């Protein structure tokens, strides 16, 4: 069975600094027509920085849509010009934590909300860390925290880390290191 939907028209009721809203008229596999609302996002990167002592480096920051401080792994938005994900990850790790890594391992892509958004978050494990001064963006306020990997896994299982990209990166890191 062909599950592909064909785009017939596209319109943009909103274009913003970070996201665009696109409304498409589509043809369904059965030939009927429908509409799809799509949030266009440049995508991002999430880095699981693992110290030689087996600790992950996290940041706490206020996330406006949820009106709460969220514990996350370092992450950020790719530039709209199609910035290389690894370049973005290195930049975000340095900006938010002051860390650089000798080794990066790609953990794969994550589609956080495939029902209405085209965002792809690229996940990385970073090892061989060295630390300097963090240099967050002028509108970015974060607190850095170290948590042992095994404790972070338990925090995910206890629902203490609601951020999807962070959950997936923690669990993939843990499982990869078990091999």
C-alpha positions, 0 to 999 in steps of 0.5 A: 500500500502506498502511504505517501501524501502528495503536496498540491499547494503550500502557503505561509501564514507566518514566517518567524525568526526561528520557525515558519508555519506552512499550510499545505493542501495535500492529496491522500493515498485514497485520492481525497484532499486534506490540509496539513499544518507544518511547523518548519524548524531549522533543526538542532543538536543535543550532546551527551558530554560524558566525563572520564568519571562517568558523569554527564554534563547537564544544563538547567534553564528556564523553558518559556513554553512550559514556564519551568526550569528544565534539566537538559543535556547541552543542545541548540538550534542549527543556523538556518543556512544548513549548519553542519550538525557536528559543528553546531553541537561543538558550538553549543557544548562550548557555549553552554558548558565551557567544554570541548571534546576529543571524540564525538560519536553520532547517536542518530537523528530524533524526530521530536514531533513528526505529526506537525513539525519537520525538526530533526535533532541530531544526537551525539556522545562527546568524550575526552572532555576538557573544560574552559569558560562557558560563553552563553549567548546574551539571552541564555541563562544556564546552570551547569550540573554533573550527574553520574550516567547511572543516576541519569538513567534512573532519573529518566525512569522516575520521570524526573527528566521530561525532555525527550532529546535528553532522555533518548541521548541518556539511554542511547549513551548508557546502552552503547557503553554496556556493550 
